Amino acid sequence: MKVNRGKLVPLSIGVMCMEKKVVCLDGKAKKVKEVVEAVEHDKNLVTFKVIEGDLMEEYKSFVATILVSPKSEGSGSVVHWTLEYDKIHDEIVHLETLL
Protein backbone atom coordinates (compact mmCIF):
# COMPACT_ATOMS: atom_id res chain seq x y z
CA MET A 1 0.00 0.00 0.00
CA LYS A 2 1.23 3.48 -0.81
CA VAL A 3 -0.35 6.61 0.65
CA ASN A 4 0.23 10.05 -0.80
CA ARG A 5 0.70 13.01 1.52
CA GLY A 6 -2.83 14.24 1.05
CA LYS A 7 -4.17 17.65 1.95
CA LEU A 8 -6.13 19.13 4.81
CA VAL A 9 -9.63 20.24 3.86
CA PRO A 10 -12.33 21.84 6.02
CA LEU A 11 -15.07 19.48 7.18
CA SER A 12 -17.05 21.96 9.24
CA ILE A 13 -16.30 25.06 11.29
CA GLY A 14 -13.12 24.37 13.24
CA VAL A 15 -12.84 20.76 12.04
CA MET A 16 -10.37 19.61 9.39
CA CYS A 17 -10.02 16.26 7.66
CA MET A 18 -7.37 14.68 5.44
CA GLU A 19 -8.10 14.00 1.78
CA LYS A 20 -5.67 11.59 0.11
CA LYS A 21 -5.22 8.78 -2.36
CA VAL A 22 -4.33 5.24 -1.31
CA VAL A 23 -2.71 2.96 -3.89
CA CYS A 24 -3.35 -0.70 -3.03
CA LEU A 25 -1.11 -3.68 -3.73
CA ASP A 26 -3.27 -4.56 -6.73
CA GLY A 27 -2.32 -1.18 -8.25
CA LYS A 28 -5.76 0.39 -7.95
CA ALA A 29 -5.95 3.90 -6.51
CA LYS A 30 -8.72 4.75 -4.07
CA LYS A 31 -9.53 8.24 -2.82
CA VAL A 32 -10.44 8.65 0.83
CA LYS A 33 -11.34 11.46 3.19
CA GLU A 34 -10.61 10.68 6.83
CA VAL A 35 -10.63 12.26 10.27
CA VAL A 36 -8.43 11.49 13.24
CA GLU A 37 -10.72 9.74 15.68
CA ALA A 38 -8.25 9.16 18.53
CA VAL A 39 -4.65 9.85 19.50
CA GLU A 40 -3.05 8.11 22.47
CA HIS A 41 0.45 9.55 22.83
CA ASP A 42 1.39 7.26 25.73
CA LYS A 43 0.61 4.19 23.59
CA ASN A 44 1.93 5.59 20.26
CA LEU A 45 -1.50 4.92 18.76
CA VAL A 46 -3.55 6.84 16.17
CA THR A 47 -7.02 5.92 14.91
CA PHE A 48 -8.42 7.26 11.63
CA LYS A 49 -12.04 7.02 10.45
CA VAL A 50 -12.85 7.17 6.73
CA ILE A 51 -15.85 9.44 6.17
CA GLU A 52 -15.98 9.75 2.36
CA GLY A 53 -14.42 8.31 -0.76
CA ASP A 54 -14.13 5.19 -2.86
CA LEU A 55 -13.95 2.82 0.13
CA MET A 56 -17.35 3.98 1.34
CA GLU A 57 -18.96 2.64 -1.86
CA GLU A 58 -18.36 -0.91 -0.62
CA TYR A 59 -18.09 -0.53 3.15
CA LYS A 60 -20.53 0.91 5.68
CA SER A 61 -17.69 1.86 8.00
CA PHE A 62 -13.91 1.82 7.85
CA VAL A 63 -11.49 2.53 10.71
CA ALA A 64 -7.70 2.16 10.61
CA THR A 65 -5.61 2.03 13.78
CA ILE A 66 -1.83 2.43 13.73
CA LEU A 67 0.20 1.31 16.75
CA VAL A 68 3.97 1.87 16.86
CA SER A 69 5.96 -0.29 19.31
CA PRO A 70 9.71 -0.19 19.95
CA LYS A 71 11.57 -3.34 18.95
CA SER A 72 12.48 -5.59 21.86
CA GLU A 73 16.09 -5.78 20.66
CA GLY A 74 18.09 -3.12 18.87
CA SER A 75 16.85 0.16 17.55
CA GLY A 76 13.77 0.94 15.52
CA SER A 77 10.08 0.22 15.85
CA VAL A 78 7.40 -2.15 14.62
CA VAL A 79 4.20 -0.72 13.13
CA HIS A 80 0.93 -2.64 13.59
CA TRP A 81 -2.01 -1.77 11.32
CA THR A 82 -5.53 -2.80 12.34
CA LEU A 83 -8.38 -2.38 9.86
CA GLU A 84 -11.96 -2.55 11.12
CA TYR A 85 -14.70 -2.44 8.51
CA ASP A 86 -18.28 -3.42 7.85
CA LYS A 87 -19.01 -4.59 4.29
CA ILE A 88 -22.20 -3.46 2.56
CA HIS A 89 -22.88 -7.08 1.52
CA ASP A 90 -21.11 -10.45 1.72
CA GLU A 91 -19.92 -10.42 -1.91
CA ILE A 92 -17.56 -7.49 -1.20
CA VAL A 93 -13.96 -8.71 -0.95
CA HIS A 94 -11.89 -8.40 2.20
CA LEU A 95 -9.22 -5.72 2.25
CA GLU A 96 -6.04 -7.78 1.90
CA THR A 97 -4.84 -5.46 -0.89
CA LEU A 98 -4.56 -2.62 1.64
CA LEU A 99 -2.12 -4.54 3.82
C-alpha positions in Angstrom: 0.0 0.0 0.0 1.2 3.5 -0.8 -0.3 6.6 0.6 0.2 10.0 -0.8 0.7 13.0 1.5 -2.8 14.2 1.0 -4.2 17.6 1.9 -6.1 19.1 4.8 -9.6 20.2 3.9 -12.3 21.8 6.0 -15.1 19.5 7.2 -17.1 22.0 9.2 -16.3 25.1 11.3 -13.1 24.4 13.2 -12.8 20.8 12.0 -10.4 19.6 9.4 -10.0 16.3 7.7 -7.4 14.7 5.4 -8.1 14.0 1.8 -5.7 11.6 0.1 -5.2 8.8 -2.4 -4.3 5.2 -1.3 -2.7 3.0 -3.9 -3.3 -0.7 -3.0 -1.1 -3.7 -3.7 -3.3 -4.6 -6.7 -2.3 -1.2 -8.2 -5.8 0.4 -8.0 -6.0 3.9 -6.5 -8.7 4.8 -4.1 -9.5 8.2 -2.8 -10.4 8.6 0.8 -11.3 11.5 3.2 -10.6 10.7 6.8 -10.6 12.3 10.3 -8.4 11.5 13.2 -10.7 9.7 15.7 -8.3 9.2 18.5 -4.7 9.9 19.5 -3.1 8.1 22.5 0.4 9.6 22.8 1.4 7.3 25.7 0.6 4.2 23.6 1.9 5.6 20.3 -1.5 4.9 18.8 -3.5 6.8 16.2 -7.0 5.9 14.9 -8.4 7.3 11.6 -12.0 7.0 10.5 -12.8 7.2 6.7 -15.9 9.4 6.2 -16.0 9.7 2.4 -14.4 8.3 -0.8 -14.1 5.2 -2.9 -13.9 2.8 0.1 -17.4 4.0 1.3 -19.0 2.6 -1.9 -18.4 -0.9 -0.6 -18.1 -0.5 3.2 -20.5 0.9 5.7 -17.7 1.9 8.0 -13.9 1.8 7.8 -11.5 2.5 10.7 -7.7 2.2 10.6 -5.6 2.0 13.8 -1.8 2.4 13.7 0.2 1.3 16.7 4.0 1.9 16.9 6.0 -0.3 19.3 9.7 -0.2 20.0 11.6 -3.3 19.0 12.5 -5.6 21.9 16.1 -5.8 20.7 18.1 -3.1 18.9 16.8 0.2 17.6 13.8 0.9 15.5 10.1 0.2 15.9 7.4 -2.1 14.6 4.2 -0.7 13.1 0.9 -2.6 13.6 -2.0 -1.8 11.3 -5.5 -2.8 12.3 -8.4 -2.4 9.9 -12.0 -2.6 11.1 -14.7 -2.4 8.5 -18.3 -3.4 7.9 -19.0 -4.6 4.3 -22.2 -3.5 2.6 -22.9 -7.1 1.5 -21.1 -10.4 1.7 -19.9 -10.4 -1.9 -17.6 -7.5 -1.2 -14.0 -8.7 -0.9 -11.9 -8.4 2.2 -9.2 -5.7 2.3 -6.0 -7.8 1.9 -4.8 -5.5 -0.9 -4.6 -2.6 1.6 -2.1 -4.5 3.8 
